[in-house]
Amino acid sequence: MNRVMHNLRAGLPALDLRLASIRGVDWATWKWLLVPLAAFFISRMVVWGGAYLAEVALPGNTGTEYWHAVPENLFLDIMARWDSGFYINIARDGYNFTPGQMSSVAFFPLYPMLMNMAGPLVGNNLVLAGIVVSHIAFFLALVFLYRLTELEFGDARTAERAIYYLAIFPTALFFSAVYTESVFLLFSLATVYFARRRMWGWAAIMGIMTSASRIVGVLFWAVVVLEWMRSHGWTLSQIHRKSAWVGLFRAVRQDFGSLFLICLIPLGLISYMAFLYIQFGDPIAFWTAQSAWGRGSLGPFGAIFRDLNKLMTQNFATGDIWWNSLLNLIALFSTLALAPFVWRRFGASFALFTLLGVLVPAMSGTGSMIRYMLVLFPIFMLLAHWGRNRLLDRTLMTAFTVLLGLFTAIFVNWIFLA
Amino acid sequence: MTVLIRTLPRSIDSKWVRQYILPIGLALLALAFINLGLHGRLAPRQPFAPYQLPYINDFAAASIGNWFRFGGNWSENDGMLQQGQADAATASIFLPLWLSTNDVYQTQTRLMLEPGTAAALAFNGQYPRLTQNRHQVQFSVQDGLWQMICGYFQGPGDFRSQAVIPLTQPGDQPLDVQVAVNVSAAGYAVRVNEQTLIKDVPLFFKGGLVGLATSGGSARFDDLQVFKPGEVTNQATAATPTALAAPPPEATPAPAADLVNETSLYSSAFTGALAESGWIPFAGDWAIDNGSLVQRQVEGYDLGIAYQEPFEAYQLTTRFRHLSGVGGGVLFNMTSPDSKNGAVMVRYTDDGSGIFWGSFDEQGAFTGQGYAATENPGTNAHTLDILHNGSSYSIKLDGNELATGMPLVPRAGYIGLTASQSQVAYEEVSIKTAGTGEPGPAVSNETDLLANAQSLTGEWQYQDNSVQQVLTESTDYMLGIGILAERYALKVDVMLPADLTDAGGGIIFHMPNRDDRRGAYMARLAEGGKVVFWGRYNDNGDFEGIGAAEVNLVPGTPVPLTLIVGSSTFDLLVGEANVATGIPLERDSGWIGLVSYRGVVTFRSLALSLNGTAS
């Protein structure tokens, strides 16, 4: 017996060598691809498995207003709910705008445009096209987040935690749905990644796409400008120093080309506004249309106070509460609480995006805040950094996964989540 | 990716090109991508705009390229539209023509089906590529006969039948029919081969698309038309071998009788404890609060409370406001105070877009009868009136009539309040009655009935409350009153001339066409009022008697002639005498007219009840 064991142990190194030669690949160099791939598949299994089970096992809302885009194929149908209808309609029939009514102009064009283009490749099934676009974009976003986090921290473990936190965040189901979240996240991450790498041209290109995918995308103009200023030694902490300003003016003269490229970022939004003006005579129709969703310009704190007041008058003991508002306010205040830490760890540009990423939509209402929080990637990078603490890491992983399953079931059964 | 990006410009030596020109070029490409995509792919395509009413298609030329298809294999062959995929479980195709919710229109087509297949004319479709939220008139085989099924898809695959009418065509033979649907605000009517089979069917979806659908196999369609009544053009007529009959006037259901001598049966006083109020909750969280009866549970559908006593023939008035959500309304005609089963319900839709009404069966399954769009109720108080007149009911919201003549099971029933997905405060509930119980049949006066009258033969002169035929030749003269009906009671005073012993006058009814007596029935006085006879015109226009009776009236004296038409028989009364009962009818509807033999014959006090009581 001992001889057998000895022979086996002796043979193991040889076996390892043979395997390595068979593989012929240094897998460590591909970690930036493989880890996101694993996070992608694991998280999507949770979402798709939970969604399907929730659809077939739980009673959901039924009625005229609860439409089904692909009733003959539940696997596709479960990912098309609520706003998905607008994206499908835009991709199929183009935009429409009727003042006072819920109009599709409220939804930015990049995602439905990609759906429209992908449609012919998948048999003109726009739901499938939307799901394919969402998943491809989500996977690439994970890759960018991994690289960006690795760039910030120089630590693959932190990068790994960041992409897992993002992939299993309670509202991460929207990365699989016919929603714009994954496309926006991809281009916003790419913009920041290239900006951090001082590749201003590519950052500008990605920024243009970002500003065409959601209204807050235009914030990346400011984000990249701040990054450019920081690369030339100007930071908010040195704002009182004359040398910082002198250096900045010198940089403008010497690196004007880069600054010019960065200033192209809003052109994605401007293109959409020009389109709206030409088609409907209202360049800000995407904002005008918000009133039909019960949103309006309430100021930076009006909506927050309104929803807070709503919560104060409810009976939590009996469960007679506006749970959506509760979740949204938790998301809002969590983000606001984390923003100073983001500032301290990553600088003003990330903090600006994190803050405005919730405050801009909050000006018209706190609805869907838990979905808007989903794309604020600096938060996930920060949590990943803190996740070195194993207790926090396990808590987040457990809580996020459970809530992801729950939220998926809610979404699939036509209960409005975000 | 960064490796790729770095290697791309490697062959370019110039730093400017690599750092600026190339990125600017790529940025321009990105902008071109966005703008070409926006203007080329996402510009509003107005898919419903290309076609206007009237729309006529005989499928002689390729024309369905931009139609909305959902399943099946649709093509134009031999001047017809064909769905050729034999194994297509469901297939549909819709015209790129969007009808507004206010459009009154007619759509018609010819369907050709083989046994074992089913096909439908779909209308008011809300989604061009979904099998849901649309009405349709379908033809399929059941129990060895072709049958027509009217109904609507509430959700995916959730078809709800509103009427099933067997046809005479054996199910083992192909079916070739012309089907027409008249859509109006009151509902829709269906004609098959120019015969009205059903009308006043409630609409659950208003406006939308017209299309065709098949299930279980292939089918062919021809001469598809959509037009507004009265807008039929020469082109339309030419396109259809069988000339379009003028659409029938909307057969208005009998208006609810006004209640007189109102007596208050119940008036709410929401004070004190709920248990002592006489109200019995059976679902939800009900309480009396600040002078209102409040349903406080946010989640849940058709939560209800009922009053402890039943009522019969009443006006139920409820004033209520939504505290959160939308979905408040009333229940009535309830079989018991502790269940919604068997009750009629009228309430706001959950999204506040309108009011709908219908009834629960004994198992609690709800069948809708109608819907009316209204403004979102918000948190304002609204008054809902239900006028229950025994066999039908009417609905008013804030004084505006939403529906009349909705049929219900006559009974003494309980009344209740209901809320769905909402918190509702009911501030006032009152019940009044006229004390007369079942109102008599609603009747229209002569002026209304003769508004669309048309002289077919003879010379008809109108005077106050009467119409006279003045020609004296020995032949029948006809006046079409321009009304098509199925079941009704028609009463008219007929006065024959005192100086002509062979004059006569009466009623012609169930005419297949408003201007053609072939196939019609007639009941008229003859021989100066000595006899009354009844019979039917055959397809050649020759009269075939069915029966006769002596009445011996006094010429020159008006006598009431009453015709009560049921679904398959009719009764005839002269004065108070019932001279014919249960005479079989081979048709179930048709146009109505007056007939005189010689003249001068005077018809006075013409009255029509569309709630005929004959069996």
Chai-1 contact restraints between the chains, C-beta under 6 A:
chainA,res_idxA,chainB,res_idxB,connection_type,confidence,min_distance_angstrom,max_distance_angstrom,comment,restraint_id
A,T62,B,G155,contact,1.0,0.0,6.0,A-B,restraint_1
A,T64,B,N133,contact,1.0,0.0,6.0,A-B,restraint_2
A,E65,B,D351,contact,1.0,0.0,6.0,A-B,restraint_3
A,H68,B,P156,contact,1.0,0.0,6.0,A-B,restraint_4
A,P71,B,P156,contact,1.0,0.0,6.0,A-B,restraint_5
A,D93,B,R45,contact,1.0,0.0,6.0,A-B,restraint_6
A,D93,B,P47,contact,1.0,0.0,6.0,A-B,restraint_7
A,G94,B,L42,contact,1.0,0.0,6.0,A-B,restraint_8
A,G94,B,A43,contact,1.0,0.0,6.0,A-B,restraint_9
A,G94,B,P44,contact,1.0,0.0,6.0,A-B,restraint_10
A,G94,B,R45,contact,1.0,0.0,6.0,A-B,restraint_11
A,Y95,B,L42,contact,1.0,0.0,6.0,A-B,restraint_12
A,Y95,B,P44,contact,1.0,0.0,6.0,A-B,restraint_13
A,N96,B,P44,contact,1.0,0.0,6.0,A-B,restraint_14
A,P109,B,L38,contact,1.0,0.0,6.0,A-B,restraint_15
A,P109,B,L42,contact,1.0,0.0,6.0,A-B,restraint_16
A,M113,B,G37,contact,1.0,0.0,6.0,A-B,restraint_17
A,M113,B,L42,contact,1.0,0.0,6.0,A-B,restraint_18
A,N116,B,R41,contact,1.0,0.0,6.0,A-B,restraint_19
A,G201,B,P23,contact,1.0,0.0,6.0,A-B,restraint_20
A,A204,B,A27,contact,1.0,0.0,6.0,A-B,restraint_21
A,I205,B,L26,contact,1.0,0.0,6.0,A-B,restraint_22
A,I205,B,A27,contact,1.0,0.0,6.0,A-B,restraint_23
A,I205,B,A30,contact,1.0,0.0,6.0,A-B,restraint_24
A,I208,B,A30,contact,1.0,0.0,6.0,A-B,restraint_25
A,A212,B,I34,contact,1.0,0.0,6.0,A-B,restraint_26
A,G257,B,Y20,contact,1.0,0.0,6.0,A-B,restraint_27
A,L261,B,P23,contact,1.0,0.0,6.0,A-B,restraint_28
A,L264,B,A27,contact,1.0,0.0,6.0,A-B,restraint_29
A,L267,B,L31,contact,1.0,0.0,6.0,A-B,restraint_30
A,G268,B,I34,contact,1.0,0.0,6.0,A-B,restraint_31
A,S271,B,I34,contact,1.0,0.0,6.0,A-B,restraint_32
A,S271,B,N35,contact,1.0,0.0,6.0,A-B,restraint_33
A,F275,B,L38,contact,1.0,0.0,6.0,A-B,restraint_34
